[in-house]
Amino acid sequence: MRRLFAMCFGFGLGLVVMFLAFKIHVVRTDSDWHIVRKQETQFVDFYVDIRKWDRDEWARHPDFQKDLIEAGKTELMPSAEPEDLINEAMRHWDTAKRVLEAARQ
């Protein structure tokens, strides 16, 4: 009887963890833990350790970023640096310059 109870408890615990994995993100930061609700039911990014994420890693997780914004936890996301804004403006300027040159020809 004891083994049967342990097996049922294990199955029940597994079901609860799987349900939570589809519904929430558990986010680890340098100083704290956060729980963020997912907007779409999916099995990705259940546990997210953002302590050493760079901009490329953030770019690979757009759904996670949207969930942070919806939860009002934007302070966990990196802010845009002035250099990034300047580089983005220069890319747009270069693209506009090429379009104008192509239109003149």
C-alpha positions in Angstrom: 0.0 0.0 0.0 2.9 2.3 0.8 4.4 1.9 -2.6 1.1 2.5 -4.3 0.7 5.8 -2.4 4.2 6.9 -3.3 3.6 6.1 -6.9 0.3 8.1 -7.0 2.0 10.9 -5.2 4.8 11.0 -7.7 2.4 11.0 -10.6 0.4 13.8 -9.0 3.5 15.9 -8.4 4.6 15.3 -12.0 1.2 16.4 -13.3 1.3 19.6 -11.2 4.8 20.5 -12.4 3.9 19.8 -16.1 0.8 22.0 -15.7 2.9 24.8 -14.2 5.5 24.4 -16.9 2.9 25.2 -19.5 1.5 28.2 -17.6 4.4 30.2 -15.9 8.0 31.3 -16.2 10.2 30.9 -13.2 12.8 33.7 -13.6 16.1 33.9 -11.8 17.8 37.3 -11.5 20.9 38.4 -9.6 19.0 39.3 -6.5 15.6 37.6 -6.6 13.2 35.0 -8.1 10.1 36.0 -10.1 7.1 34.1 -11.4 5.6 35.4 -14.6 2.5 34.2 -16.3 2.8 33.0 -19.9 0.4 34.6 -22.4 0.4 31.5 -24.7 0.4 27.9 -23.4 3.7 26.4 -24.4 6.4 24.3 -22.9 9.4 26.7 -23.6 11.2 28.8 -21.0 9.8 27.3 -17.8 13.0 28.1 -15.9 14.8 31.2 -17.1 18.1 32.3 -15.6 18.7 35.8 -17.0 21.7 36.6 -14.9 24.2 36.3 -17.7 22.1 36.9 -20.7 23.4 39.3 -23.4 21.5 41.1 -26.1 21.7 38.1 -28.5 20.1 35.8 -25.9 17.3 38.3 -25.3 16.7 38.4 -29.0 16.2 34.6 -29.1 13.3 34.8 -26.7 10.7 37.3 -28.0 7.7 35.5 -26.4 9.4 35.7 -23.0 10.0 39.4 -23.5 6.3 39.9 -24.3 5.3 38.0 -21.2 7.6 40.2 -19.1 6.0 43.3 -20.5 2.4 42.0 -19.9 3.4 41.2 -16.3 4.8 44.7 -15.8 8.3 43.4 -15.1 10.1 45.5 -17.7 12.8 46.3 -15.1 14.2 42.8 -15.7 14.8 43.5 -19.3 17.9 45.4 -20.5 17.5 49.0 -21.5 18.5 50.3 -24.9 22.0 51.8 -24.8 22.8 55.0 -26.6 25.2 53.2 -28.8 22.5 50.8 -29.9 20.2 53.7 -30.8 22.9 55.4 -32.8 23.8 52.2 -34.7 20.1 51.6 -35.5 19.7 55.1 -36.8 22.8 54.7 -39.0 21.4 51.5 -40.4 18.2 53.2 -41.3 20.1 56.2 -42.8 22.2 53.8 -44.9 19.1 52.0 -46.1 17.3 55.2 -47.0 20.4 56.4 -48.9 20.5 53.2 -51.0 16.8 53.4 -51.8 17.2 57.0 -53.0 20.2 56.2 -55.1 18.4 53.3 -56.7 15.3 55.5 -57.4 17.5 58.1 -59.2 19.0 55.5 -61.6 
